[in-house]
Amino acid sequence: MKEILAIYWKEISDAMRDRRTLMMVIFSSLLSVPLLLFIFSTVMSQVESQAIDRTVYAVNMKDAPSLQNFLERQGYKIKEAPADYEEKSRKKELSKPVLIVPANFDEDLAETKHVDLEVAYDTSNRQAEMGLIPLRRLLNNFVQEKTSLDLLMRGISPDVLQSIGIKERQLQRTDERKVTITAMLPMVLVMAIVMGGMFAAIDSTAGERERGSLEPLMMNPVSGWQLAIGKTTAVMSVSILIVLLTVSSFFPAQAVIGNEALKAEFQFGVKDAAAFLLVLIPLAGALSALQVAVSLTCKTFKEAQVRNQLLSLVVSFMPMFFIVNPGKEPAWLTWVPVMAQTQMMNQVLKGELVAASSFGIAIVVALAIMSASLIFVSKKMREVVAQ
C-alpha cells in the first residue's frame, strides 16, 4: 500500500507541476458551461426579440393597402425599406427581412390574378433570418383572411375548405422539464472529462518513457500492479476533479442566463448535481484507465497525444446519437459507456427519475473497463522497460 501511495503522490506532483496545462484544464472546466449557457440564452433572446419586434420593412407598400391594413390591425408598424436594403442586409446593418410588394398588388388581386409576395434576406445575416419565421406566419394569416373574404363575397363558406380541424394536446407531465438546447450539456461534460485526464495520462506513461524516467521507477521494488494502480488512480483523481469543477459550475452558470424561457427550462439543484456525480465519477474512472492503457502503448508523447485525440473524438461524438436519432432509446444503450451516461444525464435534466438499475449497470460497466485496463497496464509495464 505504501508503494502505491508513493507512486500516486509522485504522479499527482508531476501533474501539478505542469501548471499551465493544469490551469487551462481547470479554467475550461469552470467556464465552459457558463459560457455555453450564456451563448444559448443570447441566441434565444435574439430569436424572441425578432418575434416581439412588431416592425415590417417593406418596398412598394403603397400598392397594397389591403395588406397594409391587415398588418396594422395586427399591431405592426410598417417602415419603408432603404433603397440599398440588399447591401445593408449583406453588411448586417439591417436586422430584418424585407417584404417586397409587386406593382399593382391590390388591383391584380381584385382581378383574381395570381400575385407573389417576395421576402428578401441575406442567408449570412442570422438576425434577419430569425425574423423570417414570424413574417412568414404573418403573411400566411393574411392569405387565409383574404381567401376567406373572397369566398364569403361569392356566397361560399370558408369552412368548406377547412372541414377538418387540427388540435394539439401535449402529453408532457406538469413536473417534467423541457430539454431542448440544454440537451447539449452532457456532451460538454463528457468532453471535459476526456480532455481533463488526457494530458495526465500521457505524461505519466509515454511522457515518462520519452524522458527516460520510467526505467528508474521500474528499478524500485514495485510490482506491475502497484505501478498500474498508482498511476491510474492519479489520473482518475485529475479527471474526478474536472468532474467536480464542471458540475459545480452549473450553479453559478444559472446566474448568467439572460433568457427567461431558458432560465425556467434549466433548473439545476443539489439533487441533480448528486445524480450527475453518481453518473460521471465512474465514467471518469473508466476513461482515465483507458487513456493510461492507450498511452502506454506509445513510445513518444506526440504519438500518445494523437491516439488519445482519436479516442477523445470517438467518445465525444457518441452523445450525438441522441441528437441525430431522437425518440425512444433502445434498451442496449444502457450497456454502452458514455451513451448510457448521456441518457441518464438527459433524464436528470428533464426531471425524470433515473432507474436504479441504470446506475448499477453503468457502474458495473465502468468497473469492468477499469479492471481490464489495469490488467493490461500491469502486464505492459515490465514489457515497456524491456523494449
N, C-alpha and C positions, 0 to 999 in steps of 0.2 A: 504493500500500500504506500509506503514511503517513497518508493521508486516512482510510482505512478504520479504521486503528488509533486515530486521534484520535476518530472517531465512536464506535468501540467503547468506549473508555475513558470518554468523556462519558456514554454510556448506562449503563455499569456504575456510574459515580459517582452518577448520578441514582437508580439502583435502590437503591444502598446508603444513599442519603441518607434515604429513607423507612424508617427503622429499625423503626418499629412494625409496618408491614406485613411487612417482611423477617423480623423476629424471629418473627412469628406463623406465617409460612410455614415457616420453618426448624424451629421447635419442633413444629409439627404434623407435619412430615415425620419428625422423630426419635421422636415419641411415639405416632403413630397405630398403627403395627404392634405395639409392645409392649402398648399399651392394648387393642388388638383381641384379641391372643393371651391377655392376662390375663382378658378377659371370656369368651372361648371356654372357657378352662380352668376358670373358675369355674362356668360353666353345666354343663360336662361333669362336674365334681366333684359338683355338686348332683344330677345325674341318677344318677350312680353311688352316691351316698350313700343315695338312696332305694332302690336295688336291694340295697345292703348292709344297710340297717337292717331287721332282722327283727322288726318290730313291726306288729301289726294292731290298729287301733282298731275296735271293734265295738259294736253295740247289740243286746241281747237274745241274746247268745251262749248263754245257759243253755238255750235251746230247740233248740240244735243241737250236742249233744255229739259227734256223728259228725264234724261239720265242725271242731269244736274239737280233737278227737283228731288229725285229719289235719294241721291247721296246726301243732300241737305236734310231730308227728312230722317235719315239715319244718324244725323248728328255730325256729319263730316264737313270739314271746311275744304273748299276747292281752291287750289293755288295754280296759277299759270306756270307751267314748267319753263325753265330758262331755255333760250334758243339753243344753247350749246349743251343740252342735257346729256347727250351721248358722251361728250368729253368729260363733263363733270362726274358722270357715273363711273367712267373708267378710272378717273383720278380719285374716286371715293369721296368727292366733295358733295355728292348728292346721295343721301342715305335712304332714298325711297324709290320704288319703281315708278315709271311714268306711264300714264294712261294716254294712249293716242286715239283720238276720235276721228273717224274718217269724215270727209266733207259731205254735207247734206245728210247727216245721220238720221235725223228725225223725219226728213222728207222721204228718204228711202224706206224707213220703217212704215210710214203711212201708206206707201205703195206696195207693202208686203215684199219688198226686196230683201235679199239676204245681205247683211252687213256684218263686218268683222271689227271688233274692238281689239286693239293691239296694246300689249303691256310690254314696255321696253325696260330692260335692266341688264347690267353687266354681271356675268356669272362670277367674276372675281371679286365683285363687291358684295361681301357677305351680308352687310346690313340691308342693302337693297333687296337681296334675295329673300331675306327673312320677312320683308314686307309684302312678298308676292302672295303668300297664302291668304292673309286677311283681305287683300284687294281682290283676289280671285273669288273668294267666298262672297264678297260684296257684289261683284258683277253677276255671279250666278243667281243671287237673290233678285237682282234687277231683271234678269232674263225671265225668271219664274213669274215675277209680278207682271211683267209686260205680256207674257204668254197668257196668263190667267185673264188679264183685262181684255185682250184680243178675243179670247174665247167667249167671254161674257158679252162683248159687243155683238157677237154673232149668235147669241142666244144659246151657247153651249156651256154647260157647267164644267169648270176646271177639274172637278172630281172624276170626270170621265177618263182623263189621262192619268189620274192617280187613284186608281181603285184599290191599290194595296199600300198600306201604311207600314212603316218600319219603326219599331221602338227598341230601345236598348235597355237591358236590365243587368246591372252589374252584380256579379256573384261574389265580389270581394267581401271578406269579413270586415266588420266595423273596426276590429282591433288590429287588422293587418295593415302594414305599411306598404306604400308603393316603393318599388325599386326600379328606377329607370337608369339615370346617369350613374347613380351610386353603385350600380352593379359592376362597374369597372374597378372599384376599390380593392376587391380581393386580388385582382391582377397586380395591383401596386404592391400589396403586401407580399405576395409570392416573389415578385421581382426583388423587393428589398431583402428578403431572406437569402435569395440566391446570390445577389451581389455582395451582401454583407459578409458571408462566410467564405466567399471565393478567394479573396486575397490572403486571408489567414491560412486557408487550406493549402494554397500554392506555396506560400512562404515556408510553411513548416515541413514540406516534403520536397518538391522539386527545387525550391529556393535553397534549402539547406544542402541538397545534393549538388547543386551548381556551385555553391560557395565552398564546398568541401567540409562542411561542419557536421554532416550526417555520420561520416565514418567515425570521428572521435566519440560521438554519442553512442554509437553501437559498440564501442570498445568497453563501455561500462557493463557491469554485471547485471544487465536487464534483459528480460525476455521480449520476444516479439509482441506478445500480448500486452505487456506493460507499456511498450512504446506505442502500440496501436491505441490503447485506451487513453493514455496520457495526451497524445497529440490530437486524437479525435475529440476528446472531451473539451480541450482548449478551444478548438474551432467551433464546437457546439455552443460554448459559452458566449463567443462573439456573436453567433447567429441568434441565440436567445436574447442577448442584449439588444440586438437590432429589432427583434420582435416586440420586446417590451417598450422600446422607444417609439416604434411606429404606431403600435396600438394606443399608447398613451397620448400620441399627437392627435388622435381623433377628438379628444375633449377640447383642447384649445382651438382645433380646426373649426368647430361649430360656431365660434365667435366671428370668423372671417366670412361666413356665408351671408351674402348680402341679399339673396333672393328668398322671399318669404315661402314660396312653394317648396324650394329645395330644403329650407330650414325645417319645414313641417315634415318633409319626407325623411330627412336624415336625423333620426333620433337615436343617439348612441349613449347608453348608460353603463353603469358599473357591471350589471349582469351581462350585457352584450360584450363588454371588454373581457370578462372572465370566460365567456364562451369562446371568444376569438383566441385567447391564450391557450385554452384547452385544445383547440383545433390546431394552432400554429406551432406550439412548442414541440410536439412530437415530429411534425413535419420538418422543422428547423434542424432537429437532431438527425433525422434520416438524410436530409440533403447534405448536411455537413459531413456526415460519414461517407456519403457517396462522393463528395468533392475531394476528400482526402484520398480515397481509393483511386479516383481518376488521376489526381495529381501525382500520385506515387508511381504511376506507370510512365511518367515523363522524365527525361533526363535534364531538361532545361526549364527555366522559369517561363520563357516565351512559349514553349511547346505546351506546358501545363495551362498557360493562360488561354491559348487557342482552344484546347479541348474543353476547358471549363466554360468558355464562352459558348461553345456549341451546346453543351449541357444546359447552360442558362437559357439559351434561345429556345430549346425544346421545352423546358419546364415553363418558361414564361408564356409560350404560345398555347399551352394546354388549356388554361382557363378560357380561351377564346371559343372553345367548343360551345359554351353556354350562350355566346353572342350570335354565332352563325347557325346554331341549332337550338332555338328556343322551344320550349314546350316541356312535356313530361320527360324527365331524365330516365334513362334505362337503369335497371337495378344494379348492373355490373359496375356502374360508376363508383359505387360505394367502396369498391376494392381497388380503385385506381388512385394512387397517391397524387397529390396536387389537385386533381379534378374532384376528388371526394371532399377535400378541404374547401375548395371553391364553392361547391354545392352547399356545404354546411354554413359557410360564411354568408352566402346569399340568403339562406333561410333565417339566419340571425338578423340580418339587415331588414328582412321583411317582417320580423316579429313573430316568426313561426317557431314552434317547438321542435328542436332537433332531437331525433330519437337517440336514446342511449346506446342502441346497437350501432348506430353510425359512428359515434365517438369511439366505441370499443373496437370496431373493425379498423378504423383509421389508425388507432394506437397500435394494434396488432401488426398491421402492415408496416408502419414506421419502425417498430421494433425488429421486424424481420429484415428490413433493409439495413438497419444499423448493425444487426448481428452478422449478416452476410458481408458487409463492408469491413467490419472489424476482423473477421476471419481472413479475408483477403489481405488486408493491410498487415496483420500479424505474420502471415506467411511471406509476404513480399518484402518485409523489412530486411531480413537477412539476405535475401536474393539481391537486393539493391546494392548492398555493400560489396557483395561478391563479384558484381559485374564490373 
